[in-house]
Amino acid sequence: MGQRKIQYSFYKDIFHDYEGGRKLTKVIVIGGGWAGCAAAISARKAGAEVIVIERMDILLGLGNVGGLTRNNGRYTAAEECILLGGKELFDITDRYSRHKNVDFPGHKHASIYDVNFVESAVTEKVKQMGIELMTNTRVTNVVITNNHIEALKLEKGDIIKGDSFIDTTGSTGPVNNCYKYGNGCAMCILRCPAYGGRVSISEKCGVPDMIGKRKDDTFGSFSGSIKIKKETLSKDIQEELNSNGVVVIPLPKEEVNSRKLDIKICRQYATKEYVENIVLLDTGHAKLMAPFYPIHKLRKIKGFEKVRFEDPYAAGIGNSIRHMSAAPRDDYMKVDNVDNLFTAGEKSGFYIGHTEAIVTGYLAGNNAVRHIVGRDKLRIPSSTVIGDFVSHSNSEMRKDGGDKKKFTFAGADYFERMMELDLYTINADALRKRIKSEDLLNIYNEKLI
Ligand SMILES: Cc1cc2nc3c(=O)[nH]c(=O)nc-3n(C[C@H](O)[C@H](O)[C@H](O)COP(=O)(O)OP(=O)(O)OC[C@H]3O[C@@H](n4cnc5c(N)ncnc54)[C@H](O)[C@@H]3O)c2cc1C
């Protein structure tokens, strides 16, 4: 692999501790995926100066390849978050949805956002809110004294001070993990060879990562889908996809491979429908719900003769390996043993999903500010799906065998739990009543500084 060039830093002098004699309250978010963007927006709304540091040239991380929102329990979680005052990012995913209220195997009332347009809309929103963005900037270490982070060290050599920090660096990569626990670097959207790999900030603070496992005890999980260039599919598949948002094509018997079920991260798609059929969703590209697929085999299927992959480029052999790093944390999203480090998204649990990243991000951002101003931290009660998700996943992950669990509102165990506890609903009045009865309506809109 070629050596990466370290670029000159343009950021050296732009961050002040004081402005007009006033000490600035600074929250620094490391990692600009869905979780980091939500955390930044939430901290900004609470009144802090906020910086987002992202190693790549664009925001949204894995959010650039997904697209599915509001399917199954994600609908409930999104609406709860909006009622709490965290609506900005759901406004964007809703606005850029190519399809709404789509049903497909195992999933109801899904929206599918256009992955080609959502990132620029989020970047614009974040800038509009006065959040400082540092892209092409990779955090490589911390300056920590007595369990308190003083500053971050950047790859380019600079040091950035802050009051609270939020680790939303995700759980995917770096490249050596994809070699060790997958089929090699599949050249995914995270582009580690170009921008440098993920760095676990919590681990740099001396807090060991929790690592997810598959059924056979291998570390990590394969990401579960591939972006296909839609125009390389036959015209009739394109048309069906554009009008319905979903296409289901039965596979010939010899192509059915049930072994793929056990390696997939997305337990909500680990069902026989996804083994016996090709399921495509319209995200602007055609999203093929399989972790990888040899291209010569795919091209044997009618309508796929000219198919090409968009992401990962090497989806014929593999996909990104996730759940390689989660920080132990409490129900306020504060990382254990570091007094001013918070976390959200995949970094805060063996989570799957944009919605999961966004709802935990809003909570982490709010509590990062509460920490600075000495206010009681916010705990979302278990009478809500967000509160139950945060605390249930936290306690389950710490148990024996917890490293093999995955959590998503969209299906599998956690969605079943939502239904058992009567937490799943798409009824607007019931949801409003739920959040109001806990006196939490618009809590994220309150200025804390
Ligand atoms: C192929 C695929 C399809 C998916 N489809 C869906 C879907 O349809 N619906 C859904 O809900 N979910 C989907 N998911 C899952 C979802 O995308 C993720 O769970 C979610 O986006 C994770 O967000 P995050 O912010 O926690 O992490 P990430 O998106 O991983 O973001 C972490 C960010 O941190 C940055 N970073 C890491 N280290 C550093 C550092 N040291 N310095 C600076 N920056 C750093 C990274 O560059 C990255 O941008 C999909 C995932 C994949 C891979």
The ligand as an SDF file (V2000), in Angstrom:
LIG
                    3D

 53 58  0  0  0  0  0  0  0  0999 V2000
  -23.4680   -1.2840    3.1580 C   0  0  0  0  0  0  0  0  0  0  0  0
  -24.2510   -0.7290    4.3140 C   0  0  0  0  0  0  0  0  0  0  0  0
  -25.6330   -0.5250    4.1800 C   0  0  0  0  0  0  0  0  0  0  0  0
  -26.3660   -0.0260    5.2490 C   0  0  0  0  0  0  0  0  0  0  0  0
  -27.7150    0.2190    5.0890 N   0  0  0  0  0  0  0  0  0  0  0  0
  -28.4120    0.7860    6.0830 C   0  0  0  0  0  0  0  0  0  0  0  0
  -29.7730    1.1840    5.8870 C   0  0  0  0  0  0  0  0  0  0  0  0
  -30.3270    1.0470    4.8060 O   0  0  0  0  0  0  0  0  0  0  0  0
  -30.4380    1.7280    6.9420 N   0  0  0  0  0  0  0  0  0  0  0  0
  -29.8420    1.9200    8.1530 C   0  0  0  0  0  0  0  0  0  0  0  0
  -30.4850    2.4220    9.0730 O   0  0  0  0  0  0  0  0  0  0  0  0
  -28.5470    1.5670    8.3540 N   0  0  0  0  0  0  0  0  0  0  0  0
  -27.8280    1.0320    7.3540 C   0  0  0  0  0  0  0  0  0  0  0  0
  -26.5040    0.7110    7.5340 N   0  0  0  0  0  0  0  0  0  0  0  0
  -25.9060    0.9140    8.8800 C   0  0  0  0  0  0  0  0  0  0  0  0
  -25.6740    2.3890    9.1210 C   0  0  0  0  0  0  0  0  0  0  0  0
  -25.1520    2.9830    7.9700 O   0  0  0  0  0  0  0  0  0  0  0  0
  -24.6930    2.5700   10.3000 C   0  0  0  0  0  0  0  0  0  0  0  0
  -25.0790    1.7780   11.3990 O   0  0  0  0  0  0  0  0  0  0  0  0
  -24.6620    4.0280   10.7510 C   0  0  0  0  0  0  0  0  0  0  0  0
  -24.6350    4.8940    9.6330 O   0  0  0  0  0  0  0  0  0  0  0  0
  -23.4570    4.2230   11.6610 C   0  0  0  0  0  0  0  0  0  0  0  0
  -23.2700    5.5820   11.8980 O   0  0  0  0  0  0  0  0  0  0  0  0
  -22.1090    6.0850   12.8710 P   0  0  0  0  0  0  0  0  0  0  0  0
  -22.1540    7.5690   12.7920 O   0  0  0  0  0  0  0  0  0  0  0  0
  -22.2400    5.4260   14.1720 O   0  0  0  0  0  0  0  0  0  0  0  0
  -20.7500    5.5080   12.2500 O   0  0  0  0  0  0  0  0  0  0  0  0
  -20.0190    5.7510   10.8420 P   0  0  0  0  0  0  0  0  0  0  0  0
  -20.9810    5.9990    9.7660 O   0  0  0  0  0  0  0  0  0  0  0  0
  -19.0530    4.6220   10.7210 O   0  0  0  0  0  0  0  0  0  0  0  0
  -19.2210    7.1110   11.0750 O   0  0  0  0  0  0  0  0  0  0  0  0
  -18.0100    7.1920   11.7470 C   0  0  0  0  0  0  0  0  0  0  0  0
  -17.2380    8.3500   11.1730 C   0  0  0  0  0  0  0  0  0  0  0  0
  -16.0790    8.5740   11.9660 O   0  0  0  0  0  0  0  0  0  0  0  0
  -15.0040    8.9040   11.1110 C   0  0  0  0  0  0  0  0  0  0  0  0
  -13.7550    8.6380   11.8440 N   0  0  0  0  0  0  0  0  0  0  0  0
  -13.3050    7.4550   12.3300 C   0  0  0  0  0  0  0  0  0  0  0  0
  -12.1340    7.6050   12.9680 N   0  0  0  0  0  0  0  0  0  0  0  0
  -11.8370    8.9290   12.8910 C   0  0  0  0  0  0  0  0  0  0  0  0
  -10.7480    9.6950   13.3700 C   0  0  0  0  0  0  0  0  0  0  0  0
   -9.7780    9.1370   14.0560 N   0  0  0  0  0  0  0  0  0  0  0  0
  -10.7360   11.0320   13.1020 N   0  0  0  0  0  0  0  0  0  0  0  0
  -11.7450   11.6180   12.4080 C   0  0  0  0  0  0  0  0  0  0  0  0
  -12.8080   10.9140   11.9310 N   0  0  0  0  0  0  0  0  0  0  0  0
  -12.8640    9.5900   12.1790 C   0  0  0  0  0  0  0  0  0  0  0  0
  -15.2560    8.0290    9.8980 C   0  0  0  0  0  0  0  0  0  0  0  0
  -14.5810    8.5210    8.7680 O   0  0  0  0  0  0  0  0  0  0  0  0
  -16.7650    8.0910    9.7520 C   0  0  0  0  0  0  0  0  0  0  0  0
  -17.2010    9.1250    8.9200 O   0  0  0  0  0  0  0  0  0  0  0  0
  -25.7220    0.2550    6.4760 C   0  0  0  0  0  0  0  0  0  0  0  0
  -24.3490    0.0720    6.5990 C   0  0  0  0  0  0  0  0  0  0  0  0
  -23.6040   -0.4020    5.5130 C   0  0  0  0  0  0  0  0  0  0  0  0
  -22.1230   -0.5610    5.6450 C   0  0  0  0  0  0  0  0  0  0  0  0
  1  2  1  0
  2  3  1  0
  2 52  2  0
  3  4  2  0
  4  5  1  0
  4 50  1  0
  5  6  2  0
  6  7  1  0
  6 13  1  0
  7  8  2  0
  7  9  1  0
  9 10  1  0
 10 11  2  0
 10 12  1  0
 12 13  2  0
 13 14  1  0
 14 15  1  0
 14 50  1  0
 15 16  1  0
 16 17  1  0
 16 18  1  0
 18 19  1  0
 18 20  1  0
 20 21  1  0
 20 22  1  0
 22 23  1  0
 23 24  1  0
 24 25  2  0
 24 26  1  0
 24 27  1  0
 27 28  1  0
 28 29  2  0
 28 30  1  0
 28 31  1  0
 31 32  1  0
 32 33  1  0
 33 34  1  0
 33 48  1  0
 34 35  1  0
 35 36  1  0
 35 46  1  0
 36 37  1  0
 36 45  1  0
 37 38  2  0
 38 39  1  0
 39 40  1  0
 39 45  2  0
 40 41  1  0
 40 42  2  0
 42 43  1  0
 43 44  2  0
 44 45  1  0
 46 47  1  0
 46 48  1  0
 48 49  1  0
 50 51  2  0
 51 52  1  0
 52 53  1  0
M  END
$$$$
